[in-house]
């Protein structure tokens, strides 16, 4: 077996066939994705002679992390041929993907797992969750709004981006959306029979939007974004106006969203873990520093990361052997730096070991955040 990490454009049809075998995507999606979005330069393949027996793709994005813009890639399409499974090909591909990301100067890696345990072994950890609500239609408030709703098109992407980025302003870990991301969203909604509507206030300014998929039995809100109370109230009224066709509305919301509290009888909502993350470059991702602490990190999948980190000469330096005040592993460190869990919470579960003063200091440096990533390859569509 050999790896090809450069350009796999000539292998597109083989990779497409492997994807078809490994996943349950429709032929319409396959045609769309491989016809318009898949890029050979982002693919990595495992080859047996000239036959593709394993593949994945790195889809690059820019992410907002604690107020900083960081480069990352979303790993998709990790697949192995049936005759080659069980031979460690997926692990080999993932190591190659991490190396390629480092070459691109990317500090984080993201993916949506088929199995959390499978990727835990590679140092990935859950870093996002979403709230899923099943709400009786009659509970939706009927606010009177003075603006109007219009079905959106790609030409509205600037207005959509303005609302999206204001909606995300106090959130962490979200993807920066440009025209290409909105194009994919519209394409995915079209495949699923979905819709995207914007709300304009009396001045004609777009202040909210909602995307949803509906069929004869099901109404699923994919994303509801707004920049002020008027926009939120208009969205709730618009969604609730479908009560005559649907007894319940399903909504996907950011974890911790206050929206359910607006219902007279708050709905029951469930938290679901979604996207996993992994630190690739420890010194570069510790942007807040270590406050004089020495941090010990273990990383079984990428042992070159194992060591003790401390501030030295204005940067973070790794040492093979040094006493440390804090000890953790790569998955827990990822959750801390990405703001998914606090240092205190990680210490309570034994994922960070250190005295209380060191734990408090880490919490000050890397406080818990409100993570949100309604990714464009979401399973909600």
C-alpha positions, 0 to 999 in steps of 0.5 A: 500500500502507498499513499498519495497526498498530492493531487488525486484528480485522476482517481475521482471516479474510484473515490466516488465509488468508494464513497458510494459503498461506504455511505448512504448519500443519494445519487443526487448528492453524489453528483452535486458534490463530486461534480462541483465541490470535490477537489483532487488536491484536497483528497488523500488516497491509499492505493494498492497498485493503482486501485484506491482502497481508502480515501478521505478529503480535507475541506478547508475553512476559517474558524472563529476561535476565542476572537481569533481567525484560525485555519482548519480543515473538516475531514470528510469521506473517510472510507475503506474498501471492504476487502481492505478493512481491519488493516489500519488504513483509516488510521494511516489516512488520518495520520497523513491528513494531520501531516497535510494540515500541518503543512498548510499551517492549520492548527485544528482538525474537525470532523463529524464522527460515525463513532466517537470512540473510534476517533477518541483513539486518534486524539479527537474529542467532542467539542460541539453540541446542539440542542434539538427541540420537538415543539407542539405547533400550538405553543408557538407565540403569534407575534404581530410583525410589521416587516415581511418575509421573502424566499432567499436566493444566492444573490442575497448571500451578503445580507445572509452573512451579515445576519449570520455573523451578528448572530454568531458574534457572542459564540465561539468556534463558528465557520466564516461563511463566504459566497461558496459556503452559501452556495453549498447551503442552497444546493443542499436545501434544494436536494432536500426539498428545503427552503430559506426565507429572510425577514426584512423590517419596515426599513427593508433591512434583513434582520433574520432568516430561517432555513427548513426542510418540510414534507408531508409529515415533518417540519425541520428548522435547520437554522434560525438566525436573528440580530434583535428581538424583532427578528426573533419574534418574526421568525417564531411567528413565521414558523408557528404559522405552519400549525395547520399542517404540522402538529409539531415543529422540530428545531435545531438550536445552538446549545444554551439558546434562550429561545425555548424560554420564550414559549409559555410552556417551555419544550423539552430539548435534548443536547446532542454531541456533533463535531469533534476537534483535535489540536494539531499544533499545540504551541500555536493554538495556546494563544492566551499563553500558560501564565507561567505554568508548565503543561504536560501533554500526552498524545498517543496517536501523535507521540511527537506532541507528547512533552512539557510545554512552557512559555519561553522567549515570547512563545510556547516551547516543548520539552521532552522531560521537565517537571510540570504543574498540570498534566493532561492529554491531547483530547482534554486539551483540545476541549479546553482550548476550544472552550467546550469544557472548563479546566475545573470540569476537566479536573473533576473528571480526571482529565486534567491533573493539577493543584487547584491554583493551577486549575483556576489559572487555566480557567482564567486563561481559557474560560468556557465558551458558547460553541456553535457550528451549524456546519454546511455538511450537517446531518440535519439536512 
